[in-house]
């Protein structure tokens, strides 16, 4: 039957890498002499089966392909105790050389795709520039919030995956937009397996446990087959208090001479002071007043020199002054149960079902289909500060107006800064994907037509603080209202807030009704729908002297729809301390026609055993920006004696994502001190002076008195063009006889031009006021609105609004080399297999504008120059022993600072830490397969309990003292894992 024919297998494997895959040729040379008709027919009848898997007819570890390819077996996830598809992909050197989006980053930060989303950025070029395919077809975006553009790796259970094929250079001529950095093709399991699988991971310290149960039912019959996989995965999450290195951050300063710690000591603990987000009464002459909650016995706030505030004559019992000397810095009370309960790794539950089926309609025509649905729930608990800071209102309150407080100078004021854990969220993402198609054959030609829909529905439920309630409470504090009204947006009855009690400041007791008045919840929704119709035909055109000229021709039509509706209070700008945003909605259509040929040019000459050329081209028309074309040319030269060279050059493009085009204005705030025209008359820059004068800013404008400026970020519809890129590569491959040893080295060079990036308000102002074109001619100046400076606004010339957003900027470039070594042989101890993957980054930089100084990333934290994996497997007596080593080279951010690793703390030089040494992480596992159908793997991850590098929070983003935005490091510590399956 057609289901089991070689032709059917060839077509299905062709689908494994997409409609316009690189063709594989008959690997034999054509006859060089004339032949009669009978000989020709006989030769054609003996043509070998031709399959398409990542551009090569012969499947190996990726070393024999015409372009550099990594093939990652899903067995690695079992061998290393990896729980998600994202974790599996981060073992590849195309990901470990740069920081990747992991779910932990969505705690306290707004990340693309929303809370809990994970994506892969190949070569550090961005997840939007990495095309993800599922069985050769686009995997549509998944996630929440307006910046949904990439596939969420949590949407697909790793237990469904057979392997991942990674094409490591640009491929837009084959696949269209987004394949700038390369392509990740996820191949799902097929066959008639029936099994149940249970796996779990248990760290040696509590927190971060995972559990998974998975069931598979597959069967094949005369004319087809089907397979169903159901999966449930639970990650219990990790709290900051579960690990010392995520707990309370210390300053992590050192004496530059002796090397001893230079942090202040907390007398309550005798240890280095915890410098987490604080609470208390910020004092306008330095430090803050705090309540001695533990009764330690600190000197009173009005006790006089040296520990009392010199301007304070009276204070209630229990209040003390901290943070005015190095000694009293250690008195800051920055620890609480709220801090310890913050989420580090979100708790996540994912339910998934995957179905695949095919049926032979005739001996030459088959129908097939796929269905996937996953539902992810992500829970995050967080903590935030809140204080009396609102536009147009005084933040510092005179001490003399507070009961029990008295100052000798009426100018002494305090700003109450409270702490709350009302900053939690629950995110639900339902992702569905449907595929239906027909495939068939016409002689040596194969054809395919398919329809695909991916549908993402996300809901993000967030706890917020009401802006209108904060303003009303603040006005009441200042005596501007009598607290009898109802707030304008949240419709809350005014409730008196006890701003200056310890219970309010520490977040433990706000008083009656205050929680309901200040705090609330809102729900936002995101829908992303993508439809694709693709049709192609592939086969042989005619014979060349060196073989068969093969081709593929196809067309595709794709629509994308995005609608993100933030919660009501966010849309109304009523979420205190967070940016406002409107509804982001947009649609795009993409039409394309593509073609590819693969030609065997030379066979059996000295030093040229074979020379093949592959060329592909694509024409694209996108309604949101226009049309364009891309191409790619690849050469594969078999030199002889096991040596081969490969080279390629191609162009790629990335159409603007829907959120980059249609993002509805998001608002934020910045201080007026970022305005270059403040005190411009004293500047030595004549260009700045001329532009500020042309803007109408008077010479007398020496201070910004109008409070904050509004920063607006919006989409670039109507002005954005597609990004374009050029990708070049050349490599040398060696394979020994009997394939015992193989090695390859590949150089890559990718340059992106017209890159779409979000230009911040500070960049807009800098480009305007330092522009040589002049204020009247500089387009960026039209993005700035100033106040009029009249009597009605107190003669304020401050910036009212700066409109930033998505623009085509300059360029980004990456260069480097990939190395692969493999060895396998039968030894006295068993079958030994060793594989080393190593990537050396030469350069990676970003230029925002043509005259900007390039920002170099290689060698920075999160961007190691050298990265690699070494996998060793020994199989003996039916048992497999696996040892894996992942490593990254040392990194440092000291070059970003004018004094290197030195800074000043309380007038003395100290050394801070903003580097990390070379990091190795080991895992070990043992696998045993039993004749009864049981398969058991037991192992240890992070065998030597390697802790992630520690850094100074003053110089590096950290959680505790652990570096953030450095996804290469292990966060959980040593953990044991178990995987057990039974095949029926």
Secondary structure, 3 states (H helix, E strand, C coil): CHHHCHHHHHHHHHHCCCCCCCCCCCCCCCCCCCCCHHHHHHHHHCCCCCCCECCECCCCCCCCCCCCEEEEECHHHHHHCCCCHHHHHCCCHHHHCCCCCCHHHHCCCCCCCCCCCCCCCHHHCCHHHEEEEECCEECCCCCCCCCCCCCCHHHCCHHHEEEEEEECCCCHHHHCCCCCCEEEEEEECCCCCEEEEEEEEEECCCCCCEEEEEEEEEEEECCEEEEEEEEEEEECCEEHHHCHHHCCCCCCCECCCCCCECCCEECCCCEECCCCCCCEEEECCCCEEEECCCCCCCCCCCCCCCCCCCCEEECCCCEEEECCCHHHHCCCCCCCHHHHCCEEECEEEEEEEEEEEEEECCCCEEEEEEEEEEEEEEEECCCEEEECCCCCCCCCEEHHHCCCCEECCCCCEEEEEEEECCCCEEEEEEEEEEEEEEEEEECCEEEEEEEEEEEEEEEEEEEEEEHHHHHHHHHHHCCCCCCCCECCCCCCECCCCCCCCHHHHHCCCCCCCHHHHHEEEEEEEEEEEEEEEEEEEEEEEEEECCEEEEEEEEEEEEEEEEEEECCHHHHCCCECCCCECCCEEEEEEEEEEEEEEEEEEEEEECCEEEEEEEEEEEEEEECCCEEEEEEEEEEEEEEECCEEEEEEEEEEEECCCHHHHHCCCEEEEECHHHCCCCCHHHCCCHHHHHHHHHCCCCCCCCCCCCCCEEEEEECCCCCCCCEEEEEEEEEEEEECHHHCEEEEEEEEEEEEECCEEEECHHHHHHHHHCCCCCCCCCHHHHHEEECCCCHHHCCCCCEEEEEEEEEECCEEEEEEEEEEEEEEEEECCEEEEEEEEEEEEEEEEEECCCCCCCEECCCCCCCCCEEEEEEEEEEECCEEEEEEEEEECCEECHHHCCCCCEEEECCEEEECCCEECCEEEEEEEEEEECCCCEEEEEEEECCCCCCCCECCCCCCCEECCEECCCCCCCCCCCEEEEEEEEEC
